[in-house]
Amino acid sequence: NKWLYVKELGIDIETEVHDKNKTWNDLKLNAREDELLTMEECRILANNKEYSRILKMDGSSDNDDFFIQQPFELNRKKGYVAWFGAVSVRVDLDCYWGPQGSVPALGVRFKRKHKK
């Protein structure tokens, strides 16, 4: 996998979304949720012209949505998961998705702390 260093956040992010059309449960993301982007990280990346272009968070692709950390504790308690999506007319965060749901454009993109 290719990784992009984001200096402002001190993290590396996978440039490609993978494991599409699989559910949160299929991917066993409960155990890896801390490796997913947060809502705030998505906001920063999507609002940065260079990063959003490289990561296809700028609406240039309607086939690269990805799971993110659930930002709301109430939704987490109810079993909902969250994801980021972008199409040509908008950027979206969905925070009430069922962990058993899948769509062809939805996959996963991991992050890691940048190693100097």
Backbone torsions as a table, in degrees:
resi	resn	phi	psi	omega
1	ASN	NA	144.0	176.0
2	LYS	-89.7	143.5	-178.4
3	TRP	-122.8	145.0	177.4
4	LEU	-113.2	125.6	176.1
5	TYR	-82.4	126.0	177.7
6	VAL	-112.1	96.8	-174.3
7	LYS	-57.2	-42.7	-177.3
8	GLU	-59.9	-27.6	-178.5
9	LEU	-106.0	-11.7	-179.0
10	GLY	68.1	29.3	-177.9
11	ILE	-132.4	160.8	168.4
12	ASP	-106.0	143.2	-179.9
13	ILE	-128.6	137.2	174.0
14	GLU	-61.5	132.9	-177.7
15	THR	-77.1	-26.0	-177.5
16	GLU	-109.7	141.0	171.7
17	VAL	-82.3	134.1	-176.9
18	HIS	-133.3	176.3	-179.1
19	ASP	53.4	47.9	-180.0
20	LYS	-72.7	156.7	178.5
21	ASN	64.5	25.4	173.9
22	LYS	-116.5	151.9	-178.3
23	THR	-83.9	165.2	173.0
24	TRP	-54.6	-44.4	-179.7
25	ASN	-66.2	-42.2	177.9
26	ASP	-56.1	-41.0	-176.3
27	LEU	-84.2	-3.5	179.5
28	LYS	53.0	47.7	-174.6
29	LEU	-78.2	-14.4	174.9
30	ASN	-56.1	-38.9	-178.2
31	ALA	-78.6	-12.3	-176.0
32	ARG	-124.7	16.0	-174.2
33	GLU	-58.5	-32.9	-179.9
34	ASP	-68.3	-10.9	176.3
35	GLU	-91.9	0.2	178.7
36	LEU	-95.9	155.5	177.5
37	LEU	-66.4	150.8	174.6
38	THR	-89.8	168.3	176.3
39	MET	-59.7	-42.6	-179.5
40	GLU	-65.7	-41.5	177.1
41	GLU	-62.5	-40.2	176.9
42	CYS	-61.4	-41.9	179.3
43	ARG	-61.3	-46.7	-179.4
44	ILE	-62.3	-46.2	-178.1
45	LEU	-66.6	-44.1	-177.9
46	ALA	-67.2	-27.3	180.0
47	ASN	-89.9	-1.8	177.6
48	ASN	-99.9	119.6	-173.7
49	LYS	-55.9	-45.5	-177.8
50	GLU	-70.0	-51.0	-178.4
51	TYR	-63.3	-42.7	-178.2
52	SER	-64.1	-34.1	177.4
53	ARG	-68.0	-49.6	-178.3
54	ILE	-61.1	-41.1	-175.9
55	LEU	-90.3	2.9	-179.4
56	LYS	57.4	38.3	176.5
57	MET	-99.8	10.7	-174.9
58	ASP	-101.2	8.4	-179.4
59	GLY	88.7	4.2	-179.5
60	SER	-77.3	-12.7	179.5
61	SER	-136.7	137.0	174.1
62	ASP	-107.3	23.4	-175.7
63	ASN	-131.4	25.7	-175.7
64	ASP	-136.9	43.7	175.9
65	ASP	-77.9	153.7	-177.5
66	PHE	-149.3	151.8	177.1
67	PHE	-67.3	146.1	175.5
68	ILE	-131.5	172.9	175.5
69	GLN	-65.4	140.5	177.0
70	GLN	-70.2	117.9	-177.1
71	PRO	-81.9	-12.7	-173.9
72	PHE	-116.3	121.7	-177.9
73	GLU	-62.0	-38.3	179.0
74	LEU	-60.4	-44.6	178.4
75	ASN	-64.4	-39.5	178.2
76	ARG	-60.9	-44.8	-179.9
77	LYS	-61.5	-32.2	179.9
78	LYS	-85.6	-0.3	175.7
79	GLY	89.2	8.3	-180.0
80	TYR	-80.8	149.2	175.4
81	VAL	-116.9	169.2	-175.0
82	ALA	-125.6	155.3	176.3
83	TRP	-151.0	157.6	178.4
84	PHE	-106.3	138.9	176.4
85	GLY	-142.4	150.0	176.8
86	ALA	-141.6	135.6	172.2
87	VAL	-132.2	178.1	-172.7
88	SER	-59.6	-25.8	-175.1
89	VAL	-104.9	-7.0	-178.5
90	ARG	-169.0	165.3	170.7
91	VAL	-117.4	143.5	-170.2
92	ASP	-140.6	144.0	167.8
93	LEU	-119.2	124.5	178.0
94	ASP	-110.2	117.8	-174.7
95	CYS	-112.4	11.0	179.8
96	TYR	-133.7	48.5	-179.7
97	TRP	-94.8	140.4	177.4
98	GLY	-74.4	140.9	-177.4
99	PRO	-66.6	-11.9	179.0
100	GLN	-97.2	0.1	-177.9
101	GLY	-85.2	145.4	176.1
102	SER	-146.0	150.9	173.0
103	VAL	-142.0	154.7	-175.7
104	PRO	-57.7	-30.5	-176.5
105	ALA	-86.7	-9.7	-173.1
106	LEU	-97.0	126.8	179.2
107	GLY	-144.0	-146.7	-176.9
108	VAL	-135.9	148.4	176.1
109	ARG	-141.0	119.0	-177.0
110	PHE	-94.4	160.2	173.5
111	LYS	-124.4	163.7	174.6
112	ARG	-151.4	156.5	175.1
113	LYS	-64.9	140.0	-179.6
114	HIS	-72.9	133.1	177.3
115	LYS	-97.9	124.8	-177.9
116	LYS	-78.2	NA	NA
